[in-house]
């Protein structure tokens, strides 16, 4: 493996320019307000009117149903299928392309866990890039679920001295690397604090978010000791040709502005028996994923034979994410 | 029912007529609100990206003001209790002004939460029945319940008193007194629950302290009554409603004691953080001295502490406190000092440094400031309307005329 340069780029200033130029142009803003009002009235009238075209009526009916749907957690199977069909056909109407949204539930006798070998990680950040592509993360804000911390040797695990956005060649001399992401705690504070139960722990241990139920209060992100959550501060944007069309309702389907999102252990992959994208992308084999309830799994072997530890264990959150060294 | 309709008609007439100063004041508030609405429109259109907040500091000016105003709302009503115990103060007056202030502060609180969320259109998700409220696990759901309950209580009690006075009837003490007492205890709960929002987070050591709730109460008991003294002065100057000097003096004693307790608690906190600094003292270190050359909050917190100390000393010295002019100055200083302390001094440093030690600083954007100022204008607008109606009824100007 040759040394690679990190493709971590600074946040683009473009969005800010867009906003400021928008501010100054009052006329266009007024126009937008009126357009918004007209559209609102339009939705209401087309869904009631007998004269409007059938397909228009159907689309506005669909947006209406989408807005007033329930929390995914308490939906019946039938309702889940309905919302998925609506989302798929709304996407097709908008872009002409088809997507496939899965609602596959947790498998029996499965509890996912993750281990990270600190000795092996070299800071290439292939995991980060694979994660972004797999999970349709906002390209404008360069959202990343995984952080790779570059720490100088000789200070132990001193995260305060770590460089989280490094631009040097890796592996840097006299440094080691450690990755963090959502730890899918058994006792997740983010789930307790959510006022609308828009985030919860699935039976297989994955902590998920219902993006359509989240109100965007960000209490979960304040409560997370591990910086596991990301908020869509602006309208997320993924170029159409880069959209991963293979999606899961609780995973990588496209998000909207003002909602929280996070690592889901690539639920769309893991529930169909694959590894999360970061595990497969890692060129050094530092990342291992598996079923904690399967005594023959590799992750169980590591947990039983290596001297593993977890971060901030004193907080009582019981992460399902362990570290070890060779 | 007829009385109600007539009452609203009469009060509408009352609030739409007044002196030139009154009209100018209301026009100014309306202008500020319009500008703020435009700022909020931009925020809804573009998302919260137009604010200064980020994944590093994910609550800012809005939640700071929310926290501060919960204190004002609570203190305004808790003032009623001492007023009742002291006996020699016109109890009804204290109730009316205190609860009017509480209502305005609460509406502002709710507005600050609404502008802070990413999906205001989805807020119906918290309504039990059609949505899902995560009760009792989430402290935020407790807060939603206590704040709305408190708002309900504080609208009904003054309304009951006013509607009776309006009809020339004596409001029955055994009807409104229990309500007042519930409201006083409820006031403690809104404050504690709001403190628990932060206090319960093990991820943020800066907030994760048992002193947070009590210190909220102390600072609110200082800032809230200080604001009431200022308001009473304005009311005395511009209306026929006369508040006696001894009322103001009694309130000033409450302010003084609360400000002293607040300072004692501050000293206790500083001692714990800096006598033997642990890893958990790092946010306090950032707040008071800065970290790695990043010092955005340092001038704010020291300004706040200096203002607090000066005001407390002024209020403690009997001669200064009983001098009207000095008292007003002390109240203004204290109010500003505590506003900074509860905002930039409490909410923002909780996020700095982040969970992995990264330091992201926070500066509110102009849009955020615009929205914030306009919500304050809305609060002032609501209070002016409520106070004007209340005073008109109390002074006998507004009465039910049987036709």
Interface residues (C-beta under 8 A of the other chain):
Chain A: X15 X18 X19 X22 X23 X29 X32 X33 X67 X71 X73 X74 X141 X147 X149 X159 X160 X161 X162 X164 X180 X189 X192 X193 X194 X195 X196 X197 X198 X213 X214 X215 X216 X217 X218 X219 X221 X222 X223 X224 X225 X226 X227 X229 X230 X231 X232 X233 X234 X235 X257 X258 X259 X260 X315 X316 X317
Chain B: X38 X41 X42 X45 X46 X47 X48 X49 X50 X51 X53 X54 X55 X58 X59 X113 X116 X117 X118 X119 X120 X121 X122 X123 X125 X126 X131 X132 X133 X134 X137 X138 X139 X140 X141 X144 X197 X200 X201 X202 X203 X204 X282 X350 X351 X353 X354 X355 X356 X357 X358 X367
